[in-house]
Amino acid sequence: MLTLAGDHLKNQKNKMAYKDNITEYGFGQMGSILVTGTTNAVTSNGVDGMKNAVFCAITFIEDTVFDNAGLTSAKNTMFPNDTVGSTGIDADGGAVIDGITFPAGMTIYGRWTSLKLDSGKVIAYIGY
């Protein structure tokens, strides 16, 4: 039986190029926000009704310092934050991020529920 490639693939997903929702939701394809101000905290909760939304990556556009209590992680023992220095990686080797300058061009990955800048500009990417 002779089958044309177009007919054969008409109802098939190209598995090589297909990205499932788990990949999309985990790497920021749910949206992003440009944060340039230092007045208010920005939170990931309630983004278009999405429960459990987090900031999964933060890219620094300018050298940036977070406000004291300005980076809240979804789980303090897993991701850099302003509350707990120890993580599951090393109980006494971590540090809180207060006063640390993150350089322009750097991207950090994790799960944060809110952020507030003391200075700088960032793009925060939303995921689950």
C-alpha positions in Angstrom: 0.0 0.0 0.0 1.4 3.4 -1.0 0.9 6.1 1.6 1.9 9.7 1.0 3.9 11.3 3.8 1.4 14.1 4.3 -1.5 11.6 4.6 0.4 9.4 7.0 1.3 12.4 9.3 -2.0 14.2 9.0 -3.3 13.0 12.3 0.0 12.3 14.0 2.0 14.6 16.3 5.6 14.9 15.3 7.2 13.4 18.4 10.6 15.0 17.6 9.2 18.5 17.8 6.4 18.1 20.2 6.7 19.8 23.6 4.2 18.6 26.2 2.6 20.9 28.8 4.9 19.7 31.6 7.9 21.0 29.8 6.2 24.2 28.8 4.8 24.9 32.3 8.2 24.2 34.0 10.3 26.6 32.0 8.4 29.9 31.9 6.1 29.6 28.9 3.2 30.6 31.1 4.3 34.2 30.9 6.7 36.7 32.3 6.9 40.1 33.9 9.4 42.9 33.5 10.1 44.4 37.0 11.7 47.8 37.1 10.4 49.3 40.2 11.4 49.0 43.9 8.1 50.0 45.6 6.0 46.9 45.6 6.5 43.1 45.9 5.6 41.1 42.8 3.8 37.8 43.4 3.2 34.8 41.2 0.0 33.8 42.9 -3.3 34.3 41.1 -1.8 34.9 37.6 -4.8 34.4 35.4 -6.3 32.2 38.1 -3.3 29.8 38.0 -2.9 28.2 41.4 0.6 27.1 42.4 2.2 29.4 39.8 5.8 30.4 40.7 8.6 32.4 39.1 10.8 29.6 37.7 13.6 31.8 36.3 14.8 35.3 36.9 17.0 37.1 34.3 18.8 40.2 35.5 18.7 43.0 33.0 20.8 45.3 35.2 22.9 44.6 38.2 20.2 43.8 40.8 19.9 43.7 44.6 16.8 42.2 46.2 15.1 44.1 49.0 15.6 42.8 52.5 13.0 39.9 52.6 12.7 40.5 48.9 13.0 36.9 47.4 10.6 34.3 48.8 11.1 30.7 47.6 8.4 28.1 47.4 10.5 25.9 49.6 13.2 27.6 51.6 15.4 24.6 51.9 15.6 24.1 48.2 16.2 27.5 46.5 18.2 30.6 47.3 16.1 33.1 49.3 16.2 35.8 51.9 15.2 33.7 54.9 17.2 30.5 55.1 20.8 30.0 54.1 20.9 26.2 54.4 19.5 24.0 51.7 19.2 20.3 51.0 22.5 20.6 49.1 24.5 21.6 52.2 23.0 22.4 55.6 25.6 25.0 56.5 27.2 26.1 53.3 24.5 28.3 51.9 23.8 32.0 52.5 20.8 34.2 52.4 20.7 36.6 49.3 20.4 39.8 51.3 22.8 42.4 50.0 24.1 40.3 47.2 24.4 41.9 43.7 23.3 39.7 40.9 25.1 40.8 37.7 23.3 41.9 34.5 22.9 39.0 32.1 22.7 36.3 34.7 19.7 33.9 35.0 18.9 31.9 38.1 16.4 29.0 38.2 14.2 27.9 41.0 10.7 28.3 42.4 9.9 31.7 44.0 6.5 33.0 45.0 7.4 36.7 45.3 10.2 39.2 44.7 10.9 42.8 45.6 13.9 44.7 44.3 16.1 47.2 46.1 17.7 48.2 42.8 18.0 46.9 39.3 15.7 45.4 36.7 14.7 41.8 36.0 12.4 39.6 33.9 10.7 36.9 36.0 9.3 33.9 34.1 6.1 32.2 35.3 5.8 28.4 35.6 4.3 25.7 37.8 
